[in-house]
Amino acid sequence: MGHAWFGLPVAKKFGDFGQKNAPSFRPMMKYFLRLDGDGGFNHPEKNSENQQRSSYQVCLSYMFGLEWRIARELQDLGDKEKMLEALRKVASTSGEFHREVQHR
């Protein structure tokens, strides 16, 4: 159905569409099947109240024919930043590693 409705590739396991945060049928279809109880009409860019920014940026970019890979790459960068922050927290609580990180 994703291929028929949105032109998504049939085999998504390879290439850009096989990567994390790529556009997919389900979140894009929700724009056409919004539910008021899920907050689907509260924000024009979201298909539900709890939809993540990365999801709606990629979906809308793809549906409008824009370069959706940029939105995906920004999300990947944000994920890496979150992971680094978590590592810094762990590093700040462990002794020798904490001292090594502080000196750099």
N, C-alpha and C positions, 0 to 999 in steps of 0.2 A: 504494500500500500504506500509506503514511503516513496517508492520510485514513481508510482502513478500520480500521487498528490503533489509531491515536492521535488521530484527529480533526483531523489537520493539514489546513490548507487545500490544495485541489488546485492552485490557482495561487499559488505562494509568492513571486512576484516583486514583489508589491505589499504595502504595509502593514508591520506589525511583523514578519511572517515572512520578508520579503524582505531584512531587515537582517542585518548581521554578528552573529554569536553568537546567532541565533534557534534555537529547537528544531528538530531535523530527524530524519528517520526513522532513519538509520543509527546514530547514537550511542544513540538510545533502544532500538532493536531489540537492540543488543548486551547490554542488561541481561537479555534473555531467552535469549541465545545466548552466554553467557560461556564463555571458554576458560581452563582452569587454567594452561596454559602461558603465557598473556598476563598472568597475575596477576589474572584476573577474579574470583577468590574471596578475595583477600587483604584487600580493603576493601569493606565493604557499599555504600558510596556510589559506588564506581568500577566501570566495566565492564571496565577493563583497568588494569594498573599505571601506564601512562604517560598516562592520561586527565587532562586539565587541569582544575583546579578550576572554571573558568568553564563548561566543558562539562557537568560533572556537576551543578553548581548549577542551570543552566538546564534541563537534561533532567529532573532530579528534581522541580524546582518545577512544571514543566509536567505531568508524569505524576501528581503528587499534587494537581493542581488549584489550586496556589498561583499567586501573581502572578509569573510567570517573567520579566517585563520588568524587574523590580527587579534580579534577578541579572544580566541582560544589561547594564543600565545601569551596574552596579558594574564589570563587566568592561570596558565601554567607558571608564569613568573610569580604571581601572588601565592600559589601553592608552595613554591620553593621558599619564598620569604617566610611563610608561616612555619615551614619545617625548620628553617634556620633559627627563627625565634624560639621554637621549642627546644632546639639543641642548645641555644644560649642559656635557656633556663636550667636545663640539666647540667650544663657546664658550670653555671654559677653555684651550684650546690655541691659539686664534687671538688675535692681538695686540690690536688696537683694540676689537674686539667684547668681548673679555675685560675690558678696562678699563671699558667702558661698563656691562657687566653688574655688575661689582664695585661701582660707584658707586650702584647702585639698591637 
